[in-house]
Amino acid sequence: YHNIKITTPEDVPVGEAILAGLKAKKQAN
């Protein structure tokens, strides 16, 4: 995984959503 630097609180939900999406893709494959 690439290290994602979170610079603002608004980016936290976005980062979590991306990670959740990656996990979902892995489970689907």
C-alpha positions in Angstrom: 0.0 0.0 0.0 1.1 3.6 -0.6 1.3 5.7 2.5 -1.4 8.3 2.3 -0.6 11.5 4.3 -3.7 13.0 5.7 -3.3 16.8 5.9 -6.8 17.9 6.8 -9.6 16.5 8.9 -11.8 16.6 5.8 -9.5 14.0 4.1 -10.0 11.4 6.8 -13.4 10.1 5.6 -12.1 10.1 2.1 -9.0 8.0 3.0 -11.1 5.6 5.0 -13.6 5.2 2.1 -10.7 4.5 -0.3 -9.3 1.9 2.0 -12.7 0.3 2.4 -13.0 0.2 -1.4 -9.7 -1.5 -1.7 -10.7 -4.1 0.8 -14.0 -4.7 -1.0 -12.1 -5.2 -4.3 -9.8 -7.8 -2.7 -12.7 -9.7 -1.2 -14.5 -9.6 -4.6 -11.5 -11.1 -6.4 
